[in-house]
Amino acid sequence: MKTIGFVISRKNNEKRRAILPLDLAQVEHPERLYFEQGYGDVLGLTDEDYSDMGATIATRDTVLACDAIVDVKLGYADYFDQLEDGKLLIGWAHAVQDVKFTDGAIAGKHTVVAWEELFEGGRYIFYRNREVAGEAAVLQAYQYCGKMPYETRVAILGNGHTGKGAMRILHGLGADVDVYGRKSEALFREKMFDYDVLVNCIMWDTTRTDRIIYREDLKRLKKGAMIIDVSCDPELAIETTLPTTIDNPVYTVDGVVHYAVDNTPAMFPHTITKVLSTGFAPMLDELLAGKRSEMVQGAIVIEDGIIKDQRITAFREARGMTV
């Protein structure tokens, strides 16, 4: 029987949690689940709420000694030097473009289950998190736009779950919105200078080395224009994207305001924790037993320090990095 440790993410304002106490009722051996002290504090949950359901409350060091580590923002792990080799690491990893994290996982011969790769019947199990990413980004970014949405003309890049969330808020607040999918990149490049706000929700092909927006394009955008980069992938779709934080969400380049918070759903932690808990809790018994369902196996991007997701290799080769 394995042990699973739940750590508190150190990322700025990251308040999402992997599981709620209520959902521990479906776990056969909750005592094998170790939660860092104060795990649920930001949600108004106490350690007793977890321990009353049979879970073990422990120090961070004890949690990091477990066989598997669950960290909502796994890609921001700052504890590799505290881990023994060969851990099972679970959470949002973004191992393709997050070179530092991936190098650490490889060096430690760890296995990484990337939450962004968990699909059931072709549907992403945490799709609601992506919708909220678009919703939350628009709600916060417009505080720095200087205009109400109903005064702006907006282009949304991408028509997936994130774009759907952005569209829901923008339409609800009266913005004039056009959506550009993957097949209309050329049209967007032609029309982009007509908009007040550009919202990037594209899941960019990480093997590509071109951009959808270059720095030179900023000079031709409308005066006072804003870029809301929900996807927020440095070195990918938008040349001038640099990740920001919920506390300091914007910066300006060549007169264009950039919003590039990379964990926007964290602003609605109660909503998303419920989503995560509902989807993740059913996996715990198998993980505790050392088993991996087909869905979990398909989400393994690194196994025992060996790259399994060839997009990691392709990303590095395309940029002349050592693989």
KOLVO-961036 format. One record per residue (C-alpha): residue number from 1; chain; x, y, z. Coordinates in pm, 1 decimal. Layout:
resi,chain,X,Y,Z
NUM,A,X,Y,Z
...
END
This chain:
resi,chain,X,Y,Z
1,A,0.0,0.0,0.0
2,A,136.5,339.7,-103.6
3,A,112.1,677.2,68.1
4,A,4.9,1000.3,-100.2
5,A,105.6,1342.6,27.1
6,A,-83.9,1664.3,-46.0
7,A,134.2,1976.1,-31.4
8,A,34.8,2340.2,-28.3
9,A,148.5,2509.5,-347.9
10,A,383.5,2801.6,-294.5
11,A,270.8,2979.8,-611.1
12,A,137.0,3331.5,-567.9
13,A,-223.6,3323.0,-448.0
14,A,-267.8,2958.0,-542.3
15,A,-569.8,2863.9,-331.2
16,A,-702.0,2566.4,-525.7
17,A,-680.5,2234.0,-346.2
18,A,-685.4,1881.0,-487.4
19,A,-958.0,1733.0,-270.9
20,A,-1229.7,1825.5,-23.1
21,A,-1283.4,1639.3,304.6
22,A,-1632.3,1531.6,196.4
23,A,-1492.2,1329.3,-94.9
24,A,-1258.5,1132.5,130.2
25,A,-1561.8,923.4,223.7
26,A,-1516.7,726.4,-98.6
27,A,-1151.8,637.9,-22.2
28,A,-1097.8,296.0,135.1
29,A,-777.5,388.0,319.5
30,A,-788.0,763.1,390.9
31,A,-526.6,718.5,663.8
32,A,-272.4,668.1,381.4
33,A,-338.6,1022.8,264.0
34,A,-112.2,1282.5,427.8
35,A,-212.1,1648.9,419.3
36,A,24.2,1934.2,497.6
37,A,-82.8,2122.0,808.7
38,A,-320.9,2403.4,716.8
39,A,-399.5,2248.1,378.4
40,A,-758.0,2371.6,368.2
41,A,-720.8,2695.2,563.7
42,A,-766.9,2923.3,259.9
43,A,-1101.0,2753.0,190.2
44,A,-1223.7,2783.2,546.3
45,A,-1150.1,2414.0,609.9
46,A,-965.0,2298.4,920.5
47,A,-716.6,2017.5,968.7
48,A,-985.4,1850.8,1178.2
49,A,-1219.6,1849.9,878.6
50,A,-966.9,1625.8,703.6
51,A,-864.0,1416.9,1003.4
52,A,-1227.2,1352.0,1094.7
53,A,-1257.9,1178.3,757.5
54,A,-963.0,955.7,843.8
55,A,-680.8,1147.3,674.8
56,A,-343.9,1210.3,838.9
57,A,-228.7,1567.3,906.4
58,A,149.3,1609.9,892.2
59,A,439.0,1851.4,850.7
60,A,554.3,1945.4,502.8
61,A,865.5,1729.4,542.9
62,A,655.1,1425.0,629.3
63,A,423.1,1488.2,336.2
64,A,719.8,1512.4,99.7
65,A,840.0,1173.0,223.5
66,A,526.5,1001.0,85.8
67,A,544.1,773.8,-217.2
68,A,336.0,1013.2,-426.3
69,A,310.5,1391.7,-406.4
70,A,2.6,1585.9,-516.7
71,A,66.8,1953.7,-587.9
72,A,-197.3,2153.9,-773.3
73,A,71.3,2366.2,-942.8
74,A,325.5,2089.6,-974.1
75,A,527.6,2283.2,-1228.6
76,A,621.9,2528.2,-954.2
77,A,764.6,2260.8,-724.3
78,A,1042.1,2409.7,-512.0
79,A,1123.5,2094.3,-319.9
80,A,1312.8,1866.1,-558.6
81,A,1618.2,1877.4,-332.6
82,A,1403.5,1737.3,-48.7
83,A,1271.4,1437.2,-241.4
84,A,1414.1,1090.6,-260.9
85,A,1445.9,957.6,-613.6
86,A,1156.0,782.4,-781.2
87,A,851.5,971.8,-656.0
88,A,514.8,980.7,-829.8
89,A,436.0,1349.7,-888.1
90,A,77.1,1451.9,-963.8
91,A,-67.5,1788.5,-1066.1
92,A,-57.6,2048.9,-1340.9
93,A,295.8,2007.3,-1473.5
94,A,314.7,2168.7,-1820.5
95,A,630.0,1965.4,-1864.3
96,A,671.9,2046.8,-2231.6
97,A,751.3,2416.1,-2193.8
98,A,852.7,2420.3,-1826.3
99,A,1213.9,2324.1,-1879.6
100,A,1329.1,2373.2,-1520.4
101,A,1058.3,2149.2,-1376.1
102,A,1110.8,1879.0,-1635.2
103,A,1486.9,1877.2,-1581.6
104,A,1425.2,1830.5,-1208.6
105,A,1183.6,1542.9,-1265.9
106,A,1427.8,1370.9,-1500.0
107,A,1720.1,1417.2,-1262.9
108,A,1522.3,1269.0,-973.9
109,A,1399.4,974.8,-1181.6
110,A,1044.7,1073.5,-1092.4
111,A,721.5,979.7,-1266.7
112,A,492.2,1269.5,-1356.4
113,A,115.4,1241.0,-1394.4
114,A,18.3,1565.5,-1565.1
115,A,-334.8,1675.2,-1482.8
116,A,-354.3,1862.5,-1813.4
117,A,-340.4,1522.3,-1988.2
118,A,-627.9,1351.1,-1803.9
119,A,-895.9,1266.2,-2058.4
120,A,-1202.0,1044.2,-2026.3
121,A,-1366.9,940.2,-2350.7
122,A,-1185.1,1220.9,-2529.0
123,A,-1302.4,1491.4,-2286.5
124,A,-1065.6,1668.7,-2051.1
125,A,-1188.3,1583.6,-1701.0
126,A,-1107.6,1925.8,-1557.4
127,A,-1251.5,2121.5,-1851.1
128,A,-1438.6,2353.1,-1615.6
129,A,-1102.7,2479.8,-1485.4
130,A,-1020.4,2593.7,-1837.2
131,A,-1352.0,2773.0,-1872.1
132,A,-1294.5,2953.4,-1543.2
133,A,-944.9,3047.9,-1663.1
134,A,-1104.6,3247.7,-1942.9
135,A,-1377.1,3388.6,-1720.1
136,A,-1144.3,3494.2,-1440.1
137,A,-883.3,3645.8,-1670.7
138,A,-1136.7,3872.6,-1839.7
139,A,-1291.0,3978.1,-1508.0
140,A,-957.1,4080.0,-1357.6
141,A,-789.7,4216.8,-1670.5
142,A,-1063.6,4468.0,-1748.9
143,A,-988.8,4644.0,-1423.1
144,A,-669.6,4759.8,-1598.1
145,A,-823.3,4825.8,-1938.8
146,A,-976.7,5163.1,-1855.4
147,A,-1293.8,5077.6,-2045.5
148,A,-1602.1,4873.2,-1973.7
149,A,-1639.1,4561.9,-2191.2
150,A,-1944.0,4708.7,-2368.4
151,A,-1719.0,4986.2,-2500.7
152,A,-1468.1,4749.3,-2658.5
153,A,-1425.9,4541.0,-2968.1
154,A,-1258.2,4212.5,-2879.1
155,A,-1084.6,3931.5,-3067.1
156,A,-1065.3,3591.8,-2898.5
157,A,-797.5,3357.5,-3031.7
158,A,-904.0,2995.8,-2990.2
159,A,-1248.4,2841.1,-2956.3
160,A,-1189.1,2573.8,-2692.8
161,A,-1296.3,2561.4,-2328.8
162,A,-1089.4,2867.6,-2230.8
163,A,-1224.4,3072.2,-2518.3
164,A,-1575.9,2965.1,-2425.0
165,A,-1524.8,3100.0,-2073.4
166,A,-1388.1,3431.1,-2199.0
167,A,-1677.3,3458.7,-2444.3
168,A,-1934.9,3395.7,-2170.3
169,A,-1814.4,3694.4,-1965.4
170,A,-1751.9,3926.9,-2258.6
171,A,-2090.5,3862.9,-2416.5
172,A,-2258.6,3897.3,-2080.1
173,A,-2100.2,4239.6,-2034.9
174,A,-2185.9,4358.9,-2383.0
175,A,-1852.2,4345.4,-2564.4
176,A,-1842.7,4320.0,-2944.1
177,A,-1660.2,3988.3,-2991.5
178,A,-1510.5,3799.3,-3283.7
179,A,-1357.4,3452.6,-3244.0
180,A,-1065.1,3323.4,-3449.2
181,A,-1003.0,2948.9,-3452.2
182,A,-698.5,2755.1,-3566.4
183,A,-792.5,2779.9,-3932.9
184,A,-826.1,3157.9,-3925.7
185,A,-481.9,3262.6,-3801.6
186,A,-407.1,3446.0,-4126.6
187,A,-733.8,3636.9,-4103.3
188,A,-656.8,3734.0,-3743.9
189,A,-312.5,3858.3,-3844.8
190,A,-483.6,4082.2,-4098.1
191,A,-760.2,4208.4,-3868.0
192,A,-588.3,4223.2,-3528.0
193,A,-523.6,4596.8,-3546.7
194,A,-897.2,4671.9,-3550.3
195,A,-954.6,4555.5,-3189.4
196,A,-931.5,4717.9,-2848.7
197,A,-861.7,4391.8,-2668.2
198,A,-697.0,4067.1,-2785.4
199,A,-765.3,3757.0,-2574.0
200,A,-531.7,3463.9,-2637.4
201,A,-685.4,3127.1,-2550.9
202,A,-489.7,2918.6,-2801.7
203,A,-333.8,2588.4,-2699.5
204,A,-26.8,2657.5,-2909.6
205,A,161.1,2379.6,-3086.5
206,A,476.5,2364.8,-2875.5
207,A,687.5,2252.0,-3172.4
208,A,619.9,2579.3,-3352.4
209,A,880.6,2853.3,-3331.0
210,A,673.5,3123.2,-3501.1
211,A,427.3,3355.9,-3323.4
212,A,73.5,3477.3,-3363.4
213,A,166.2,3821.1,-3221.4
214,A,515.3,3968.8,-3253.5
215,A,656.6,4268.2,-3071.3
216,A,666.3,4464.4,-3395.0
217,A,287.5,4421.3,-3419.6
218,A,231.2,4617.6,-3099.4
219,A,316.3,4946.3,-3270.8
220,A,18.6,4903.9,-3503.2
221,A,-239.1,4814.5,-3238.4
222,A,-497.8,5067.7,-3129.5
223,A,-388.1,5327.6,-2877.6
224,A,-462.4,5191.2,-2529.5
225,A,-500.6,4834.4,-2655.5
226,A,-475.8,4540.4,-2418.5
227,A,-356.8,4182.4,-2464.0
228,A,-509.6,3927.6,-2226.4
229,A,-291.7,3618.6,-2260.4
230,A,-488.9,3348.0,-2080.2
231,A,-276.2,3070.1,-2228.6
232,A,31.5,3252.0,-2100.8
233,A,305.3,3044.0,-2261.1
234,A,639.5,3228.4,-2273.1
235,A,835.2,3163.0,-2591.7
236,A,522.7,3049.1,-2773.1
237,A,223.5,3234.9,-2923.3
238,A,296.0,3594.3,-2814.3
239,A,651.6,3724.0,-2825.6
240,A,606.1,3977.4,-2545.5
241,A,436.1,3745.3,-2294.1
242,A,597.2,3717.8,-1951.2
243,A,401.2,3542.3,-1673.1
244,A,257.5,3773.9,-1410.8
245,A,86.3,3712.5,-1077.9
246,A,-258.3,3773.1,-934.9
247,A,-104.7,4040.3,-710.6
248,A,74.7,4214.8,-998.4
249,A,-112.7,4108.5,-1310.3
250,A,-13.2,4359.4,-1579.5
251,A,280.9,4528.1,-1746.2
252,A,314.7,4751.0,-2051.5
253,A,522.0,4701.3,-2365.7
254,A,528.1,4970.3,-2634.2
255,A,212.3,5123.3,-2493.9
256,A,16.0,4796.9,-2494.0
257,A,-106.5,4664.7,-2158.9
258,A,-34.0,4293.4,-2114.9
259,A,-225.9,4072.9,-1872.3
260,A,-51.4,3735.9,-1834.3
261,A,-153.8,3565.5,-1509.2
262,A,-94.8,3192.4,-1549.6
263,A,-320.3,3063.4,-1269.9
264,A,-633.8,3273.0,-1306.5
265,A,-874.0,2998.8,-1182.2
266,A,-702.0,3029.0,-842.9
267,A,-910.4,3344.1,-791.5
268,A,-1216.1,3118.2,-763.3
269,A,-1076.1,2839.2,-544.0
270,A,-1405.8,2710.5,-404.5
271,A,-1542.9,2658.7,-754.9
272,A,-1232.7,2483.4,-886.1
273,A,-1154.1,2277.2,-577.4
274,A,-1496.6,2120.4,-612.2
275,A,-1417.4,2038.3,-976.2
276,A,-1078.4,1889.4,-886.7
277,A,-1207.4,1692.2,-591.1
278,A,-1492.5,1538.8,-787.0
279,A,-1259.7,1426.9,-1065.4
280,A,-956.5,1322.9,-862.2
281,A,-1106.7,1143.3,-561.4
282,A,-1212.4,833.3,-763.7
283,A,-848.8,779.1,-865.4
284,A,-709.0,760.9,-513.4
285,A,-780.0,397.2,-428.1
286,A,-599.2,274.0,-738.7
287,A,-306.7,507.9,-678.5
288,A,-279.9,392.6,-316.7
289,A,-276.1,32.3,-439.8
290,A,5.1,115.5,-680.9
291,A,-219.1,72.5,-983.6
292,A,-275.6,307.1,-1275.2
293,A,-593.2,327.3,-1476.6
294,A,-578.1,371.8,-1852.9
295,A,-658.8,740.4,-1804.1
296,A,-377.0,792.0,-1552.6
297,A,-131.5,594.0,-1761.8
298,A,-214.6,816.8,-2057.8
299,A,-132.5,1125.2,-1849.4
300,A,221.7,1011.8,-1762.6
301,A,461.1,1246.2,-1941.3
302,A,778.8,1133.9,-1762.4
303,A,827.3,783.9,-1618.9
304,A,1115.5,697.7,-1387.6
305,A,1301.5,997.6,-1524.5
306,A,1250.1,899.1,-1887.7
307,A,1057.1,1128.2,-2122.6
308,A,737.1,960.7,-2242.9
309,A,568.5,1261.5,-2403.0
310,A,764.1,1322.4,-2721.0
311,A,634.0,1678.8,-2735.3
312,A,891.0,1752.3,-2463.9
313,A,1169.0,1634.4,-2692.2
314,A,1023.9,1811.8,-2996.7
315,A,992.6,2142.5,-2807.2
316,A,1356.6,2131.3,-2704.0
317,A,1488.8,2021.3,-3039.4
318,A,1297.2,2300.3,-3214.4
319,A,1476.2,2554.0,-2992.7
320,A,1819.6,2395.9,-3002.5
321,A,1803.6,2282.3,-2638.1
322,A,1981.2,1977.6,-2502.5
323,A,1744.2,1682.0,-2470.1
END
